[in-house]
Amino acid sequence: MIIFLIFSSIFAYEKYMIAFITAAYVFCCLIYFVKHHGELKEMFIWKDRDENEV
């Protein structure tokens, strides 16, 4: 039901709803970033493997 309301409002108020959905997406991404800041600090720190491990 909610998806139907979103799609119908996109077709009725296209330029406003696309801007609203984009703004909502960016806002949710910023909230996620602030809540989970620093959890994956070591994700891209590559450690060399010993040759014996392979």
CHARMM-style PDB file with segment names, atoms N, HN, CA, C and O in Angstrom:
ATOM      1  N   MET     1       0.825  -1.189   0.000  1.00  0.00      PROA
ATOM      2  CA  MET     1       0.000   0.000   0.000  1.00  0.00      PROA
ATOM      3  C   MET     1       0.876   1.263   0.000  1.00  0.00      PROA
ATOM      4  O   MET     1       0.610   2.222  -0.725  1.00  0.00      PROA
ATOM      5  N   ILE     2       1.909   1.236   0.818  1.00  0.00      PROA
ATOM      6  HN  ILE     2       2.125   0.457   1.407  1.00  0.00      PROA
ATOM      7  CA  ILE     2       2.793   2.400   0.909  1.00  0.00      PROA
ATOM      8  C   ILE     2       3.526   2.610  -0.422  1.00  0.00      PROA
ATOM      9  O   ILE     2       3.702   3.742  -0.874  1.00  0.00      PROA
ATOM     10  N   ILE     3       3.944   1.508  -1.033  1.00  0.00      PROA
ATOM     11  HN  ILE     3       3.801   0.590  -0.666  1.00  0.00      PROA
ATOM     12  CA  ILE     3       4.644   1.620  -2.312  1.00  0.00      PROA
ATOM     13  C   ILE     3       3.719   2.207  -3.373  1.00  0.00      PROA
ATOM     14  O   ILE     3       4.146   3.032  -4.180  1.00  0.00      PROA
ATOM     15  N   PHE     4       2.448   1.786  -3.377  1.00  0.00      PROA
ATOM     16  HN  PHE     4       2.101   1.116  -2.721  1.00  0.00      PROA
ATOM     17  CA  PHE     4       1.483   2.347  -4.318  1.00  0.00      PROA
ATOM     18  C   PHE     4       1.324   3.851  -4.108  1.00  0.00      PROA
ATOM     19  O   PHE     4       1.272   4.607  -5.078  1.00  0.00      PROA
ATOM     20  N   LEU     5       1.246   4.289  -2.861  1.00  0.00      PROA
ATOM     21  HN  LEU     5       1.288   3.674  -2.073  1.00  0.00      PROA
ATOM     22  CA  LEU     5       1.132   5.726  -2.576  1.00  0.00      PROA
ATOM     23  C   LEU     5       2.364   6.496  -3.043  1.00  0.00      PROA
ATOM     24  O   LEU     5       2.246   7.602  -3.572  1.00  0.00      PROA
ATOM     25  N   ILE     6       3.536   5.917  -2.848  1.00  0.00      PROA
ATOM     26  HN  ILE     6       3.632   5.019  -2.419  1.00  0.00      PROA
ATOM     27  CA  ILE     6       4.768   6.581  -3.283  1.00  0.00      PROA
ATOM     28  C   ILE     6       4.810   6.703  -4.802  1.00  0.00      PROA
ATOM     29  O   ILE     6       5.114   7.770  -5.335  1.00  0.00      PROA
ATOM     30  N   PHE     7       4.502   5.600  -5.504  1.00  0.00      PROA
ATOM     31  HN  PHE     7       4.255   4.733  -5.071  1.00  0.00      PROA
ATOM     32  CA  PHE     7       4.542   5.644  -6.969  1.00  0.00      PROA
ATOM     33  C   PHE     7       3.471   6.566  -7.545  1.00  0.00      PROA
ATOM     34  O   PHE     7       3.722   7.282  -8.514  1.00  0.00      PROA
ATOM     35  N   SER     8       2.283   6.551  -6.955  1.00  0.00      PROA
ATOM     36  HN  SER     8       2.078   5.969  -6.168  1.00  0.00      PROA
ATOM     37  CA  SER     8       1.234   7.433  -7.470  1.00  0.00      PROA
ATOM     38  C   SER     8       1.569   8.896  -7.209  1.00  0.00      PROA
ATOM     39  O   SER     8       1.274   9.752  -8.043  1.00  0.00      PROA
ATOM     40  N   SER     9       2.176   9.196  -6.078  1.00  0.00      PROA
ATOM     41  HN  SER     9       2.416   8.501  -5.400  1.00  0.00      PROA
ATOM     42  CA  SER     9       2.564  10.578  -5.812  1.00  0.00      PROA
ATOM     43  C   SER     9       3.737  11.009  -6.696  1.00  0.00      PROA
ATOM     44  O   SER     9       3.860  12.188  -7.027  1.00  0.00      PROA
ATOM     45  N   ILE    10       4.605  10.054  -7.081  1.00  0.00      PROA
ATOM     46  HN  ILE    10       4.505   9.096  -6.811  1.00  0.00      PROA
ATOM     47  CA  ILE    10       5.683  10.392  -8.010  1.00  0.00      PROA
ATOM     48  C   ILE    10       5.099  10.806  -9.356  1.00  0.00      PROA
ATOM     49  O   ILE    10       5.550  11.781  -9.957  1.00  0.00      PROA
ATOM     50  N   PHE    11       4.103  10.074  -9.829  1.00  0.00      PROA
ATOM     51  HN  PHE    11       3.736   9.282  -9.341  1.00  0.00      PROA
ATOM     52  CA  PHE    11       3.509  10.425 -11.114  1.00  0.00      PROA
ATOM     53  C   PHE    11       2.707  11.716 -11.036  1.00  0.00      PROA
ATOM     54  O   PHE    11       2.671  12.474 -12.004  1.00  0.00      PROA
ATOM     55  N   ALA    12       2.062  11.981  -9.902  1.00  0.00      PROA
ATOM     56  HN  ALA    12       2.091  11.364  -9.115  1.00  0.00      PROA
ATOM     57  CA  ALA    12       1.243  13.184  -9.778  1.00  0.00      PROA
ATOM     58  C   ALA    12       2.108  14.430  -9.576  1.00  0.00      PROA
ATOM     59  O   ALA    12       1.867  15.462 -10.203  1.00  0.00      PROA
ATOM     60  N   TYR    13       3.104  14.337  -8.710  1.00  0.00      PROA
ATOM     61  HN  TYR    13       3.300  13.500  -8.201  1.00  0.00      PROA
ATOM     62  CA  TYR    13       3.950  15.488  -8.378  1.00  0.00      PROA
ATOM     63  C   TYR    13       5.409  15.126  -8.660  1.00  0.00      PROA
ATOM     64  O   TYR    13       6.230  15.065  -7.744  1.00  0.00      PROA
ATOM     65  N   GLU    14       5.716  14.891  -9.909  1.00  0.00      PROA
ATOM     66  HN  GLU    14       5.049  14.940 -10.653  1.00  0.00      PROA
ATOM     67  CA  GLU    14       7.000  14.309 -10.289  1.00  0.00      PROA
ATOM     68  C   GLU    14       8.200  15.118  -9.805  1.00  0.00      PROA
ATOM     69  O   GLU    14       9.088  14.574  -9.148  1.00  0.00      PROA
ATOM     70  N   LYS    15       8.235  16.403 -10.122  1.00  0.00      PROA
ATOM     71  HN  LYS    15       7.514  16.845 -10.655  1.00  0.00      PROA
ATOM     72  CA  LYS    15       9.457  17.154  -9.800  1.00  0.00      PROA
ATOM     73  C   LYS    15       9.633  17.349  -8.298  1.00  0.00      PROA
ATOM     74  O   LYS    15      10.762  17.458  -7.819  1.00  0.00      PROA
ATOM     75  N   TYR    16       8.531  17.394  -7.549  1.00  0.00      PROA
ATOM     76  HN  TYR    16       7.614  17.306  -7.938  1.00  0.00      PROA
ATOM     77  CA  TYR    16       8.659  17.549  -6.093  1.00  0.00      PROA
ATOM     78  C   TYR    16       9.015  16.230  -5.413  1.00  0.00      PROA
ATOM     79  O   TYR    16       9.831  16.195  -4.492  1.00  0.00      PROA
ATOM     80  N   MET    17       8.401  15.157  -5.871  1.00  0.00      PROA
ATOM     81  HN  MET    17       7.737  15.185  -6.619  1.00  0.00      PROA
ATOM     82  CA  MET    17       8.630  13.873  -5.212  1.00  0.00      PROA
ATOM     83  C   MET    17      10.032  13.327  -5.492  1.00  0.00      PROA
ATOM     84  O   MET    17      10.642  12.724  -4.609  1.00  0.00      PROA
ATOM     85  N   ILE    18      10.547  13.528  -6.695  1.00  0.00      PROA
ATOM     86  HN  ILE    18      10.051  14.018  -7.412  1.00  0.00      PROA
ATOM     87  CA  ILE    18      11.897  13.049  -6.976  1.00  0.00      PROA
ATOM     88  C   ILE    18      12.901  13.808  -6.116  1.00  0.00      PROA
ATOM     89  O   ILE    18      13.853  13.219  -5.603  1.00  0.00      PROA
ATOM     90  N   ALA    19      12.694  15.099  -5.958  1.00  0.00      PROA
ATOM     91  HN  ALA    19      11.921  15.577  -6.374  1.00  0.00      PROA
ATOM     92  CA  ALA    19      13.574  15.882  -5.078  1.00  0.00      PROA
ATOM     93  C   ALA    19      13.415  15.437  -3.622  1.00  0.00      PROA
ATOM     94  O   ALA    19      14.397  15.358  -2.884  1.00  0.00      PROA
ATOM     95  N   PHE    20      12.180  15.147  -3.213  1.00  0.00      PROA
ATOM     96  HN  PHE    20      11.382  15.212  -3.812  1.00  0.00      PROA
ATOM     97  CA  PHE    20      11.938  14.707  -1.835  1.00  0.00      PROA
ATOM     98  C   PHE    20      12.572  13.339  -1.571  1.00  0.00      PROA
ATOM     99  O   PHE    20      13.196  13.133  -0.530  1.00  0.00      PROA
ATOM    100  N   ILE    21      12.411  12.412  -2.509  1.00  0.00      PROA
ATOM    101  HN  ILE    21      11.904  12.580  -3.355  1.00  0.00      PROA
ATOM    102  CA  ILE    21      12.989  11.074  -2.324  1.00  0.00      PROA
ATOM    103  C   ILE    21      14.511  11.142  -2.303  1.00  0.00      PROA
ATOM    104  O   ILE    21      15.151  10.460  -1.503  1.00  0.00      PROA
ATOM    105  N   THR    22      15.090  11.955  -3.172  1.00  0.00      PROA
ATOM    106  HN  THR    22      14.569  12.508  -3.822  1.00  0.00      PROA
ATOM    107  CA  THR    22      16.546  12.114  -3.179  1.00  0.00      PROA
ATOM    108  C   THR    22      17.031  12.723  -1.873  1.00  0.00      PROA
ATOM    109  O   THR    22      18.030  12.274  -1.311  1.00  0.00      PROA
ATOM    110  N   ALA    23      16.334  13.742  -1.386  1.00  0.00      PROA
ATOM    111  HN  ALA    23      15.523  14.107  -1.842  1.00  0.00      PROA
ATOM    112  CA  ALA    23      16.713  14.380  -0.117  1.00  0.00      PROA
ATOM    113  C   ALA    23      16.554  13.403   1.050  1.00  0.00      PROA
ATOM    114  O   ALA    23      17.395  13.374   1.949  1.00  0.00      PROA
ATOM    115  N   ALA    24      15.497  12.615   1.043  1.00  0.00      PROA
ATOM    116  HN  ALA    24      14.814  12.638   0.312  1.00  0.00      PROA
ATOM    117  CA  ALA    24      15.287  11.630   2.113  1.00  0.00      PROA
ATOM    118  C   ALA    24      16.385  10.572   2.093  1.00  0.00      PROA
ATOM    119  O   ALA    24      16.864  10.156   3.149  1.00  0.00      PROA
ATOM    120  N   TYR    25      16.788  10.133   0.899  1.00  0.00      PROA
ATOM    121  HN  TYR    25      16.399  10.471   0.042  1.00  0.00      PROA
ATOM    122  CA  TYR    25      17.853   9.142   0.775  1.00  0.00      PROA
ATOM    123  C   TYR    25      19.175   9.689   1.312  1.00  0.00      PROA
ATOM    124  O   TYR    25      19.875   9.007   2.062  1.00  0.00      PROA
ATOM    125  N   VAL    26      19.510  10.907   0.932  1.00  0.00      PROA
ATOM    126  HN  VAL    26      18.942  11.460   0.323  1.00  0.00      PROA
ATOM    127  CA  VAL    26      20.753  11.523   1.402  1.00  0.00      PROA
ATOM    128  C   VAL    26      20.719  11.714   2.911  1.00  0.00      PROA
ATOM    129  O   VAL    26      21.713  11.465   3.593  1.00  0.00      PROA
ATOM    130  N   PHE    27      19.586  12.152   3.434  1.00  0.00      PROA
ATOM    131  HN  PHE    27      18.778  12.354   2.881  1.00  0.00      PROA
ATOM    132  CA  PHE    27      19.442  12.355   4.879  1.00  0.00      PROA
ATOM    133  C   PHE    27      19.605  11.033   5.631  1.00  0.00      PROA
ATOM    134  O   PHE    27      20.278  10.986   6.661  1.00  0.00      PROA
ATOM    135  N   CYS    28      18.996   9.964   5.124  1.00  0.00      PROA
ATOM    136  HN  CYS    28      18.449  10.003   4.288  1.00  0.00      PROA
ATOM    137  CA  CYS    28      19.132   8.654   5.775  1.00  0.00      PROA
ATOM    138  C   CYS    28      20.565   8.143   5.706  1.00  0.00      PROA
ATOM    139  O   CYS    28      21.050   7.525   6.653  1.00  0.00      PROA
ATOM    140  N   CYS    29      21.244   8.397   4.590  1.00  0.00      PROA
ATOM    141  HN  CYS    29      20.849   8.898   3.820  1.00  0.00      PROA
ATOM    142  CA  CYS    29      22.651   7.999   4.477  1.00  0.00      PROA
ATOM    143  C   CYS    29      23.531   8.754   5.472  1.00  0.00      PROA
ATOM    144  O   CYS    29      24.452   8.179   6.051  1.00  0.00      PROA
ATOM    145  N   LEU    30      23.250  10.028   5.667  1.00  0.00      PROA
ATOM    146  HN  LEU    30      22.502  10.496   5.196  1.00  0.00      PROA
ATOM    147  CA  LEU    30      24.019  10.811   6.640  1.00  0.00      PROA
ATOM    148  C   LEU    30      23.771  10.322   8.058  1.00  0.00      PROA
ATOM    149  O   LEU    30      24.701  10.250   8.861  1.00  0.00      PROA
ATOM    150  N   ILE    31      22.529   9.987   8.373  1.00  0.00      PROA
ATOM    151  HN  ILE    31      21.773  10.045   7.721  1.00  0.00      PROA
ATOM    152  CA  ILE    31      22.227   9.445   9.703  1.00  0.00      PROA
ATOM    153  C   ILE    31      22.960   8.129   9.920  1.00  0.00      PROA
ATOM    154  O   ILE    31      23.523   7.899  10.990  1.00  0.00      PROA
ATOM    155  N   TYR    32      22.954   7.259   8.903  1.00  0.00      PROA
ATOM    156  HN  TYR    32      22.497   7.446   8.034  1.00  0.00      PROA
ATOM    157  CA  TYR    32      23.671   5.986   9.003  1.00  0.00      PROA
ATOM    158  C   TYR    32      25.166   6.220   9.210  1.00  0.00      PROA
ATOM    159  O   TYR    32      25.797   5.550  10.028  1.00  0.00      PROA
ATOM    160  N   PHE    33      25.726   7.168   8.467  1.00  0.00      PROA
ATOM    161  HN  PHE    33      25.213   7.712   7.803  1.00  0.00      PROA
ATOM    162  CA  PHE    33      27.150   7.458   8.595  1.00  0.00      PROA
ATOM    163  C   PHE    33      27.488   7.948   9.999  1.00  0.00      PROA
ATOM    164  O   PHE    33      28.492   7.531  10.577  1.00  0.00      PROA
ATOM    165  N   VAL    34      26.663   8.822  10.546  1.00  0.00      PROA
ATOM    166  HN  VAL    34      25.847   9.160  10.076  1.00  0.00      PROA
ATOM    167  CA  VAL    34      26.934   9.355  11.880  1.00  0.00      PROA
ATOM    168  C   VAL    34      26.800   8.264  12.937  1.00  0.00      PROA
ATOM    169  O   VAL    34      27.599   8.214  13.872  1.00  0.00      PROA
ATOM    170  N   LYS    35      25.806   7.393  12.804  1.00  0.00      PROA
ATOM    171  HN  LYS    35      25.157   7.434  12.045  1.00  0.00      PROA
ATOM    172  CA  LYS    35      25.600   6.336  13.795  1.00  0.00      PROA
ATOM    173  C   LYS    35      26.693   5.282  13.758  1.00  0.00      PROA
ATOM    174  O   LYS    35      27.064   4.743  14.801  1.00  0.00      PROA
ATOM    175  N   HSD    36      27.217   4.976  12.571  1.00  0.00      PROA
ATOM    176  HN  HSD    36      26.916   5.413  11.724  1.00  0.00      PROA
ATOM    177  CA  HSD    36      28.185   3.889  12.429  1.00  0.00      PROA
ATOM    178  C   HSD    36      29.584   4.399  12.099  1.00  0.00      PROA
ATOM    179  O   HSD    36      30.396   3.649  11.557  1.00  0.00      PROA
ATOM    180  N   HSD    37      29.871   5.616  12.405  1.00  0.00      PROA
ATOM    181  HN  HSD    37      29.212   6.225  12.846  1.00  0.00      PROA
ATOM    182  CA  HSD    37      31.170   6.213  12.096  1.00  0.00      PROA
ATOM    183  C   HSD    37      32.281   5.495  12.860  1.00  0.00      PROA
ATOM    184  O   HSD    37      32.222   5.361  14.082  1.00  0.00      PROA
ATOM    185  N   GLY    38      33.270   5.048  12.142  1.00  0.00      PROA
ATOM    186  HN  GLY    38      33.318   5.157  11.149  1.00  0.00      PROA
ATOM    187  CA  GLY    38      34.438   4.438  12.769  1.00  0.00      PROA
ATOM    188  C   GLY    38      34.334   2.943  12.995  1.00  0.00      PROA
ATOM    189  O   GLY    38      35.305   2.342  13.455  1.00  0.00      PROA
ATOM    190  N   GLU    39      33.209   2.308  12.697  1.00  0.00      PROA
ATOM    191  HN  GLU    39      32.420   2.796  12.323  1.00  0.00      PROA
ATOM    192  CA  GLU    39      33.096   0.874  12.942  1.00  0.00      PROA
ATOM    193  C   GLU    39      33.969   0.057  12.000  1.00  0.00      PROA
ATOM    194  O   GLU    39      34.478  -0.996  12.384  1.00  0.00      PROA
ATOM    195  N   LEU    40      34.143   0.523  10.793  1.00  0.00      PROA
ATOM    196  HN  LEU    40      33.730   1.378  10.481  1.00  0.00      PROA
ATOM    197  CA  LEU    40      34.899  -0.247   9.802  1.00  0.00      PROA
ATOM    198  C   LEU    40      36.214   0.434   9.441  1.00  0.00      PROA
ATOM    199  O   LEU    40      36.609   0.458   8.275  1.00  0.00      PROA
ATOM    200  N   LYS    41      36.876   0.977  10.430  1.00  0.00      PROA
ATOM    201  HN  LYS    41      36.555   0.957  11.377  1.00  0.00      PROA
ATOM    202  CA  LYS    41      38.135   1.686  10.173  1.00  0.00      PROA
ATOM    203  C   LYS    41      39.191   0.789   9.549  1.00  0.00      PROA
ATOM    204  O   LYS    41      39.963   1.228   8.697  1.00  0.00      PROA
ATOM    205  N   GLU    42      39.223  -0.452   9.970  1.00  0.00      PROA
ATOM    206  HN  GLU    42      38.596  -0.808  10.662  1.00  0.00      PROA
ATOM    207  CA  GLU    42      40.286  -1.356   9.520  1.00  0.00      PROA
ATOM    208  C   GLU    42      39.890  -2.162   8.293  1.00  0.00      PROA
ATOM    209  O   GLU    42      40.571  -3.128   7.950  1.00  0.00      PROA
ATOM    210  N   MET    43      38.835  -1.799   7.643  1.00  0.00      PROA
ATOM    211  HN  MET    43      38.281  -1.014   7.921  1.00  0.00      PROA
ATOM    212  CA  MET    43      38.356  -2.576   6.504  1.00  0.00      PROA
ATOM    213  C   MET    43      39.363  -2.590   5.353  1.00  0.00      PROA
ATOM    214  O   MET    43      39.553  -3.624   4.711  1.00  0.00      PROA
ATOM    215  N   PHE    44      39.999  -1.472   5.092  1.00  0.00      PROA
ATOM    216  HN  PHE    44      39.845  -0.633   5.613  1.00  0.00      PROA
ATOM    217  CA  PHE    44      40.895  -1.377   3.950  1.00  0.00      PROA
ATOM    218  C   PHE    44      42.360  -1.342   4.344  1.00  0.00      PROA
ATOM    219  O   PHE    44      43.202  -0.879   3.574  1.00  0.00      PROA
ATOM    220  N   ILE    45      42.666  -1.823   5.528  1.00  0.00      PROA
ATOM    221  HN  ILE    45      41.982  -2.199   6.153  1.00  0.00      PROA
ATOM    222  CA  ILE    45      44.061  -1.963   5.940  1.00  0.00      PROA
ATOM    223  C   ILE    45      44.484  -3.383   5.581  1.00  0.00      PROA
ATOM    224  O   ILE    45      44.060  -4.353   6.208  1.00  0.00      PROA
ATOM    225  N   TRP    46      45.315  -3.478   4.578  1.00  0.00      PROA
ATOM    226  HN  TRP    46      45.659  -2.689   4.068  1.00  0.00      PROA
ATOM    227  CA  TRP    46      45.723  -4.785   4.087  1.00  0.00      PROA
ATOM    228  C   TRP    46      46.970  -5.240   4.837  1.00  0.00      PROA
ATOM    229  O   TRP    46      47.946  -4.500   4.958  1.00  0.00      PROA
ATOM    230  N   LYS    47      46.917  -6.456   5.329  1.00  0.00      PROA
ATOM    231  HN  LYS    47      46.124  -7.057   5.230  1.00  0.00      PROA
ATOM    232  CA  LYS    47      48.057  -7.030   6.018  1.00  0.00      PROA
ATOM    233  C   LYS    47      48.690  -8.061   5.094  1.00  0.00      PROA
ATOM    234  O   LYS    47      47.999  -8.852   4.452  1.00  0.00      PROA
ATOM    235  N   ASP    48      50.016  -8.037   5.041  1.00  0.00      PROA
ATOM    236  HN  ASP    48      50.578  -7.395   5.563  1.00  0.00      PROA
ATOM    237  CA  ASP    48      50.717  -9.013   4.203  1.00  0.00      PROA
ATOM    238  C   ASP    48      50.639 -10.374   4.846  1.00  0.00      PROA
ATOM    239  O   ASP    48      50.829 -10.528   6.052  1.00  0.00      PROA
ATOM    240  N   ARG    49      50.356 -11.359   4.016  1.00  0.00      PROA
ATOM    241  HN  ARG    49      50.203 -11.234   3.036  1.00  0.00      PROA
ATOM    242  CA  ARG    49      50.324 -12.740   4.503  1.00  0.00      PROA
ATOM    243  C   ARG    49      51.734 -13.322   4.454  1.00  0.00      PROA
ATOM    244  O   ARG    49      52.564 -12.942   3.629  1.00  0.00      PROA
ATOM    245  N   ASP    50      51.959 -14.228   5.340  1.00  0.00      PROA
ATOM    246  HN  ASP    50      51.284 -14.537   6.010  1.00  0.00      PROA
ATOM    247  CA  ASP    50      53.213 -14.972   5.268  1.00  0.00      PROA
ATOM    248  C   ASP    50      53.129 -15.931   4.090  1.00  0.00      PROA
ATOM    249  O   ASP    50      52.044 -16.394   3.738  1.00  0.00      PROA
ATOM    250  N   GLU    51      54.259 -16.226   3.488  1.00  0.00      PROA
ATOM    251  HN  GLU    51      55.140 -15.850   3.774  1.00  0.00      PROA
ATOM    252  CA  GLU    51      54.252 -17.140   2.346  1.00  0.00      PROA
ATOM    253  C   GLU    51      53.866 -18.544   2.765  1.00  0.00      PROA
ATOM    254  O   GLU    51      53.394 -19.315   1.929  1.00  0.00      PROA
ATOM    255  N   ASN    52      54.046 -18.902   4.011  1.00  0.00      PROA
ATOM    256  HN  ASN    52      54.430 -18.275   4.690  1.00  0.00      PROA
ATOM    257  CA  ASN    52      53.711 -20.238   4.475  1.00  0.00      PROA
ATOM    258  C   ASN    52      52.202 -20.441   4.655  1.00  0.00      PROA
ATOM    259  O   ASN    52      51.729 -21.577   4.675  1.00  0.00      PROA
ATOM    260  N   GLU    53      51.452 -19.355   4.785  1.00  0.00      PROA
ATOM    261  HN  GLU    53      51.836 -18.432   4.768  1.00  0.00      PROA
ATOM    262  CA  GLU    53      50.016 -19.471   5.023  1.00  0.00      PROA
ATOM    263  C   GLU    53      49.259 -19.883   3.780  1.00  0.00      PROA
ATOM    264  O   GLU    53      48.179 -20.466   3.877  1.00  0.00      PROA
ATOM    265  N   VAL    54      49.809 -19.589   2.614  1.00  0.00      PROA
ATOM    266  HN  VAL    54      50.686 -19.116   2.535  1.00  0.00      PROA
ATOM    267  CA  VAL    54      49.075 -19.842   1.367  1.00  0.00      PROA
ATOM    268  C   VAL    54      49.084 -21.262   0.983  1.00  0.00      PROA
ATOM    269  OT1 VAL    54      48.509 -21.628  -0.041  1.00  0.00      PROA
TER     270      VAL     54
END
